[in-house]
Amino acid sequence: MKKPEQQWETGRFVAYRLAEPPAEQAGEPALQGFVLRPRDGGPALRAGFSLIRQVVDAGAVDEDLVFAARAWLAARGGRVLNLADAEGRRIAEGAFTLAGLSSPRPAPALRVVTLCPSNAEIVGALGAFARVVACEDSSDWPEEVALRERLGPDLGPDLDRVAALAPDLAISSLSVPGMERVVTGLRVRGVPQRVLAPRSVDDVIADLEVVAADLGVSAAAVCEDMRKEREALRAGRGAGRRRVYLEWWPRPMFSPGAACYSNELIDLAGGVNVFADRPGASVEVSAEEVVAAAPELCFVSWCGVAEARLDPDNLIQRPGLEGLAAARAGRVYRLDERFSGRPGPRMLTAARIMARAIAGLG
């Protein structure tokens, strides 16, 4: 199934990304420009979103547009809206929560759709996967996913099919940029949803508890297991911290930023993310910036790529990284994205894998 071209949608508009972002917002982090095409065929409008501010033509503003701007921000780690029209008039501003983006029906939800792998794993860990009627294509745990209807990729599932399935609850995500396409599309179609976008282990534990409440089950056991595992990792790490570069994609190069759960996983392993000071959850970096950051070891954990296909030599031999000491010393390791890239009940496995590599440095 081909990923949809639109970036997000409202009841009145479908937003497509522009090749060039708005010049008047140049330099703002995570900046994207959009053309908003009306569903009724009227004149197109414009919008520009960044982590600092979101600017739209006045004629586009309604509750759906405010929701879309919040969803776009949340998918990049933002939690503060600063929305204005093109004339500079304030429309909406202030902190928001993921609960405010959710629209669940009263519990218990008996027919469930999961729309990213970590959410399927949350339902599985809660012992309620029998209620899942469909999921997106990347889910591979629990084993029962093999028996469920597949809806397409997590960044572009068949939302019309989701609506036709009439679930009591769709569990969606804003943990990756681009997922606002799914969350806004579900809202337009009137599908009840629980939106998750955790930025820490505590957030994942809270997500387990809120989904358990939606399903009418208990999360106590799985949450306690996660807390114990986290404490064991803390107790086992050394006093110092090794500088870590975690690569989510090789071309262009992407790494977790300040608003990402990966920072805690790296910390629990005994490291520090070399790009932890960069705004946003996912940041594009250059080869020059990676070399300048001087990581002591690197992990390749490319989104959607199986562990066996991860290639440390791709980073070691990459043009522009000739001055990267960690690469020259061969300190580049595979990190299974099923653990590092899925903020769910199995995420601490990524910390254990990194901890072994860090401990091996002596």
SVG drawing of the C-alpha trace seen along z (x, -y; Angstrom):
<svg xmlns="http://www.w3.org/2000/svg" viewBox="-19 -41 60 57">
<polyline fill="none" stroke="black" stroke-width="0.4" points="0.0,0.0 1.4,-3.4 1.9,-6.0 -0.6,-8.8 0.7,-12.1 -1.1,-14.3 0.7,-15.2 -2.4,-15.8 -6.1,-16.6 -9.0,-18.4 -12.7,-18.4 -12.2,-21.2 -8.7,-20.8 -6.1,-18.3 -2.5,-19.5 0.3,-18.7 3.9,-19.4 5.7,-22.1 9.1,-21.5 10.3,-24.8 9.4,-25.9 8.1,-29.5 11.0,-32.0 9.7,-34.2 10.2,-31.2 13.7,-30.3 15.9,-28.7 13.1,-27.6 13.6,-23.9 11.7,-21.2 10.1,-23.7 7.7,-22.5 5.5,-24.4 2.1,-23.2 -0.5,-24.0 -4.0,-23.4 -6.3,-22.3 -10.0,-22.7 -12.2,-19.6 -14.9,-21.8 -12.5,-22.9 -12.0,-26.6 -8.7,-28.5 -5.7,-26.8 -4.3,-28.3 -0.8,-28.1 0.6,-27.1 4.1,-26.9 4.7,-24.8 7.9,-24.6 8.6,-23.7 8.7,-27.4 5.5,-28.7 2.8,-27.6 1.5,-30.1 -1.6,-29.6 -3.7,-31.7 -6.7,-33.1 -9.3,-31.4 -8.0,-27.9 -8.6,-28.3 -11.1,-26.1 -11.0,-23.5 -9.7,-20.8 -6.8,-23.0 -5.8,-23.6 -6.0,-19.8 -3.8,-19.2 -1.2,-21.7 -1.0,-20.0 -0.8,-16.5 2.1,-17.8 3.9,-19.2 3.4,-16.1 4.9,-13.9 8.1,-15.9 8.2,-16.0 6.5,-19.3 3.9,-20.0 3.4,-23.7 1.2,-25.3 2.0,-28.8 -0.5,-29.2 -1.1,-32.5 -2.5,-33.6 -0.4,-35.2 -1.1,-38.7 0.4,-37.8 -2.9,-37.5 -2.9,-34.8 -5.2,-31.9 -4.3,-29.4 -1.3,-28.9 -0.2,-27.0 0.7,-23.5 -1.4,-20.6 -1.5,-16.9 -2.0,-13.7 -5.2,-13.0 -6.6,-16.2 -6.0,-14.6 -7.7,-11.4 -11.4,-10.6 -12.0,-7.2 -15.5,-5.8 -16.5,-4.6 -14.6,-1.4 -14.3,1.5 -13.3,1.4 -13.9,4.9 -13.0,4.3 -9.6,2.7 -7.3,1.6 -3.7,0.9 -1.8,-1.5 1.9,-1.1 3.9,1.8 4.5,0.5 0.7,0.1 0.1,3.7 2.8,4.7 1.0,2.7 -2.2,4.6 -0.4,7.9 1.5,7.2 -1.9,6.5 -3.2,9.9 -5.9,8.4 -4.7,9.0 -7.8,11.2 -9.7,7.9 -7.5,6.7 -9.3,7.1 -6.6,5.4 -3.2,3.8 -0.7,2.1 1.9,4.0 5.0,3.7 3.7,5.3 5.3,8.7 4.6,9.2 2.8,10.9 2.7,13.9 -1.1,13.6 -0.5,10.6 0.1,13.1 -3.7,13.9 -4.9,10.3 -6.0,8.3 -3.3,5.9 -4.0,2.3 -0.9,1.0 2.2,-0.8 2.1,-2.6 2.7,-6.0 -0.1,-5.4 -2.6,-2.7 -6.0,-2.4 -8.0,-4.7 -11.2,-4.1 -10.9,-0.5 -10.3,-1.3 -13.5,-3.3 -15.4,-0.4 -14.2,2.0 -16.1,-0.2 -13.7,0.4 -14.6,-0.6 -11.0,-2.1 -8.1,-2.7 -4.9,-3.0 -2.8,-5.5 0.6,-7.1 2.5,-10.3 5.9,-8.8 7.3,-9.4 7.0,-12.5 4.4,-11.8 2.0,-10.0 -0.1,-13.1 -1.4,-11.9 -3.1,-9.0 -4.3,-10.8 -5.9,-13.7 -7.4,-11.2 -9.0,-9.2 -10.5,-12.4 -12.0,-13.4 -13.6,-9.9 -15.0,-10.0 -13.0,-6.9 -12.6,-6.9 -8.9,-6.9 -6.4,-6.8 -3.3,-8.8 0.1,-7.8 3.4,-9.5 5.7,-8.6 8.9,-10.4 10.2,-8.4 9.8,-5.0 7.4,-6.7 5.3,-7.8 5.2,-4.2 4.1,-3.0 1.4,-5.6 0.4,-4.6 0.0,-1.0 -2.2,-2.2 -4.4,-4.4 -4.8,-1.7 -5.6,0.9 -8.3,-1.5 -9.7,-1.8 -9.8,2.0 -11.1,2.6 -8.1,4.7 -5.2,4.3 -1.7,3.1 -0.2,3.6 2.0,6.6 3.6,5.4 4.2,1.9 5.8,3.4 8.0,5.6 9.2,2.5 9.9,0.6 12.0,3.4 13.9,3.8 14.7,0.1 16.0,0.2 18.2,3.2 19.7,1.2 20.3,-1.8 22.0,0.4 24.3,2.1 25.7,-0.9 29.0,-2.4 29.7,-5.9 30.9,-7.4 28.9,-8.1 30.0,-7.2 29.1,-9.4 26.7,-7.6 25.5,-8.3 22.3,-6.4 21.4,-6.4 17.8,-6.0 18.4,-6.4 21.6,-6.7 20.6,-8.9 19.8,-11.6 21.2,-10.9 18.6,-11.0 19.2,-10.7 17.1,-11.1 16.9,-14.7 16.0,-16.2 12.3,-15.1 12.9,-11.4 12.6,-8.4 16.0,-7.1 17.8,-9.5 16.6,-7.6 17.5,-4.2 21.0,-5.5 21.3,-6.8 20.2,-3.6 22.8,-1.8 25.5,-4.1 25.8,-6.5 24.7,-10.0 23.2,-10.9 25.5,-13.2 22.5,-15.1 20.4,-15.3 20.6,-19.1 18.9,-19.3 15.2,-20.4 12.7,-17.8 12.3,-14.1 14.0,-13.2 16.7,-15.4 18.6,-15.4 22.3,-15.7 25.3,-16.0 28.4,-13.9 30.4,-16.9 28.1,-17.3 28.5,-13.6 32.3,-13.9 32.3,-17.0 30.1,-15.4 32.9,-12.8 30.8,-9.8 32.8,-7.0 30.6,-4.3 27.7,-4.2 24.6,-2.2 22.8,-1.6 19.1,-1.1 17.4,-2.0 13.6,-2.3 11.9,0.7 15.1,2.6 15.5,6.1 18.5,6.6 20.2,9.0 20.1,6.3 21.7,3.6 25.1,2.8 27.7,1.2 30.1,1.0 27.7,-1.5 28.6,-4.0 32.2,-3.0 32.9,-3.5 30.5,-6.4 32.0,-9.4 32.4,-12.4 32.9,-10.2 36.6,-9.5 37.4,-11.5 35.0,-9.6 37.2,-7.9 34.5,-5.4 34.1,-4.2 37.9,-3.9 38.1,-1.8 35.2,0.4 33.0,-0.6 29.8,-0.6 27.1,1.9 23.8,3.2 20.8,2.4 17.5,4.1 14.9,1.5 12.1,3.7 13.3,2.6 15.0,-0.8 12.4,-2.2 9.2,-1.0 8.3,-2.8 6.5,0.0 6.8,2.8 9.9,4.3 11.9,1.1 14.3,1.7 15.8,4.6 17.5,1.9 19.1,0.4 20.4,3.9 21.9,4.4 23.6,0.9 24.8,1.6 26.7,4.7 28.5,2.7 29.3,-0.2 30.6,2.2 32.9,3.8 34.8,0.5 36.2,1.0"/>
</svg>
